[in-house]
Amino acid sequence: MSYWYENAVFYHMYPLGMSGAPFENKEQDIVHRFDDLKKWIPHIKDLCCDAIYIGPLFESTSHGYDTRDYKIVDRRLGDNEDFKSFVQMAHEAGLKIVVDGVFNHTGREFFAFRDIQQNREGSRYCGWYKGINFGWNTPYNDGFGYEAWRNCFELVNLNLQNREVKDYLFDVIRFWIHEFDIDGIRLDCADCLDFDFMKEMRYITTNEKSDFWLMGEVIHGDYSRWANNEMLHSVTNYELHKGLYSGHNDHNYFEIAHTIRRQFDGNGGLYRGRILYSFVDNHDVDRIISKLNDKRNLKSVYTLLYTLPGNPSIYYGSEWGVEGRKANGGDPALRPYLDLEEMEENPPIPWLPEYLKFLGKCREEHPVMGAGRYQEISLTTRQYAYARIGEQETILVLANNDENEAAMSVSLPVGASEIINLETEEAVAADGGRVHMTIPAGGSALLLLKK
């Protein structure tokens, strides 16, 4: 049985930023910004995406990851009915919905933490958090201490080994599934979560929806510890993310190819059989266009994102080439308000949305592009060729990170009765089992090989 997430392209929305919501949640009234967020759904569908990862969504104090209430949509975005309508509209467009699950910590305004502030040792929720110690103190002068995520004391670490905490969060997940009909969860700080907690979550969500998808934010380590048959379906592939920009900046395709060999080699790859979540930027890292030394490499970067093993993801705004660096204002600089109509009318990089639409359409029409067996064909520091091989079709990818055009001569990985350049729709001739192409600076080509 195949599931929707096995060959999906994701679109990543950070709703508080992109809708122009204020950073501090001081509003008394609900503001229905989901009306604007709904306008993005046709655009996302037009990019040939299959799913939306949207979050954080639920009532919080500031950036969304300091949760006040897991069962109420943040009033800066709207109410529960607004989100329910958003999900329904996305489903009608054929898009799945994945939300942020912020289960490692809560904000200080969460009911359990407030109860401890009020009742101290007498609170029944002292066991809900890690490291509660009434002999310590915090920068907030609470008169007690606690374990905080990376010493950010606005984020109080939950004790996920506590049965009441687990039952509470599992009840939240069931509520999200039944109330909103979501299709998956991206687990914030998954590398900090208790393994038994994630195992139980996998069991519960699979019983609620057989095709429910769990993906974890993991930066370092052996991804198979989290992505396996007992816990999560996928994790963020930060290793590949780093290679995709530095491999182009350093003119070093060996870095990217080594990563793929290490992860997915057919004879000994660490993550064979797993589908990791691939990205070139997100709400926590600088925009890809801001990271590239030579902006011409943007095309080959996205070609590799869509054709190397993994589920590709587009971060809102990057389809137009929006810039963004943490150095220019921290995380908010990565999460700006964008006017959809203005971006569509005046995109910073006009050719890019059409190219991403082309890549998404290729994955739709030729699933082998995402699901085929990976085979490296040729490799130098500045040119890279590989194939995704299926029974009837094969996609051959050629990429060039040089400042100049490159003449590439590549052997065919399989016999082919017909070779088509997917971007130009022109036939390509083979010569002695090889194809010869000139690839522009920062360019790439996708060749469809038919048996």
DAZI-V820931 format. One record per backbone hydrogen bond with DSSP energy under -1.0 kcal/mol. NH is the residue of the N-H (numbers start at 1). CO is the residue of the C=O. Records with the same first field share a line. If there is no record, write none. Layout:
NH = CO / CO
//
This chain:
6 = 3
10 = 312
11 = 51
12 = 314
13 = 53
18 = 14
19 = 15
20 = 17
21 = 16
25 = 61
26 = 24
31 = 75
33 = 31
34 = 77
35 = 32
37 = 33
38 = 34
40 = 37
41 = 38
44 = 40
45 = 41
46 = 42
47 = 43
48 = 45
49 = 44
50 = 9
51 = 9
52 = 96
53 = 11
54 = 98
55 = 13
59 = 72
61 = 66
68 = 59
69 = 59
74 = 57
77 = 74
78 = 74
83 = 79
84 = 80
85 = 81
86 = 82
87 = 83
88 = 84
89 = 85
90 = 86
91 = 87
92 = 88
93 = 89
94 = 91
95 = 90
96 = 50
98 = 52
99 = 184
101 = 186
103 = 101
106 = 156
107 = 67
110 = 107
114 = 110
115 = 111
116 = 112
117 = 113
118 = 114
119 = 115
120 = 116
122 = 119
123 = 120
126 = 123
128 = 125
130 = 157
133 = 145
136 = 133
141 = 138
145 = 133
147 = 130
149 = 155
151 = 148
152 = 149
153 = 151
155 = 152
156 = 106
157 = 147
158 = 104
159 = 128
160 = 158
162 = 159
166 = 162
167 = 163
168 = 164
169 = 165
170 = 166
171 = 167
172 = 168
173 = 169
174 = 170
175 = 171
176 = 172
177 = 173
178 = 174
179 = 175
180 = 176
181 = 177
183 = 97
185 = 213
186 = 99
187 = 215
188 = 101
191 = 217
192 = 189
193 = 190
198 = 194
199 = 195
200 = 196
201 = 197
202 = 198
203 = 199
204 = 200
205 = 201
206 = 202
207 = 203
208 = 204
209 = 205
212 = 209
213 = 183
215 = 185
216 = 234
217 = 187
225 = 222
226 = 223
227 = 223
228 = 226 / 232
232 = 226
233 = 214
234 = 214
236 = 216
237 = 277
238 = 236
241 = 237
242 = 238
243 = 239
244 = 240
245 = 241
246 = 242
247 = 243
249 = 245
250 = 246
251 = 248
252 = 247
253 = 381
255 = 252
257 = 253
258 = 254
259 = 255
260 = 256
261 = 257
262 = 258
263 = 259
264 = 260
265 = 261
269 = 265
270 = 262
271 = 263
272 = 269
274 = 271
277 = 235
278 = 311
287 = 324
292 = 288
297 = 294
298 = 295
300 = 442
301 = 297
302 = 298
303 = 299
304 = 300
305 = 301
306 = 302
307 = 303
308 = 304
311 = 276
314 = 10
316 = 12
318 = 315
320 = 317
322 = 317
328 = 325
329 = 326
330 = 326
333 = 330
334 = 331
335 = 332
338 = 18
343 = 339
344 = 340
345 = 341
346 = 342
349 = 320
352 = 349
355 = 351
356 = 352
357 = 353
358 = 354
359 = 355
360 = 356
361 = 357
362 = 358
363 = 359
364 = 360
365 = 361
366 = 362
369 = 366
370 = 367
371 = 367
372 = 368
373 = 389
375 = 387
377 = 385
378 = 385
380 = 383
384 = 399
385 = 378
386 = 397
387 = 375
388 = 395
389 = 373
390 = 393
394 = 449
395 = 388
396 = 447
397 = 386
398 = 445
399 = 384
400 = 443
401 = 382
406 = 439
408 = 437
410 = 435
412 = 433
417 = 450
418 = 450
420 = 448
421 = 426
422 = 446
425 = 421
428 = 419
431 = 434
435 = 410
437 = 408
439 = 406
443 = 440
445 = 398
447 = 396
448 = 420
449 = 394
450 = 418
451 = 392
//
